[in-house]
C-alpha cells in the first residue's frame, strides 16, 4: 500500500491547500497518508469517495476528516472544493496529537470515515476560510508562516464546533450503539455520572461497553465523557464570566480541585490560564 508523506519545503508553512478540481490530487489508486487531511466538497457531482474500503457518496457541503493511515481510493467527486493537509505536529503544546482539543475530530478511531455536513448557511464562510489560507500560502509575504497557521487554527476551531453532534454523525455511519452512547453522554455529561451509569442506561455491562467503544473509536467511554465536559468547560471559560468553581459544577465535576486536575491533564494549563491566554 503506497503511503504518501508530507513534503516539507524550507521556508514554507507546513500546510498545503489545494483548490479542486486539480490534477495533483486526482489519485485513483489506493493510498494512505502520514498526515491529517480535510476534504471539503463545496459542489459535488454525486460520485463516491472510497475510504477504508467503503464508498461514501459525496454531497455538497460534505467535509471529510481523514486520519493518518486511512486508505483512500477515488476519482475526484467534486466540481469545486478544497483539500488541506498538514502534519500532526503542527498543533503544538500537546504530548500527543490525539489529545489536542482542536484535533479532536481526527481522533475518533481509524476504522471508519469521518463525514460532517456543513449547513448551507455556513458554506460560504467555510469557502472564505479555505481561500484566505490559500492566499497566504501563495503570496508568501512576510510572516506568511504564522498567518497560514493562524488560518489553519481558525479552520480547526470551526471543525471542532461543527463536530459537536457526535451522535448524529454516528447514526449516519450506521453505528447505532455508539450513537446511543454519545446520546447518553450529551444528555448527562453535566451530571457526575460514571461508566457504570452509561452502561446501565443502555442495558449493557460496563466491560462489554468499554470493549466495543474502545475497539471502534480508540478511546474509552470515560475518555469521551471527559472530552465532552472539557469541551463545554472551554466554551464557558471563554464565553462567560462564570467562576471556575461554577463551571466545574456545570460540567459534572462537583469537586473543583478534581476539575482543575483533569483540565490541566488535558491542556497542560489550568482553567484560569486558559481563560487568560486563549
ABEGO torsion letter per residue (X at the ends): XBBBBBBBBBGBBBBBBBBOBBAAAABABBBBBABBBBBBBABBAGBBBBBGGBBBBBBBGBBBBBBBGBBBBBBBABABEBBBBBBAAABBGBABAAABAAAAAAAAEAABBBBBBBBAAAAAAAAAAAAAAAAAAAAGBBGAAAAAAAAAAAAAAAAAAAAABAAAAAAAAGBAAAAAAAAAAAAAAABBBBAAAAAAAAGBBAAAAAAAAAAAAGBBAAAAAAAAAAAAAAAAAAABABBAAAAAAAAGBABAAAAAAAAAAAAGBBAAAAAAAX
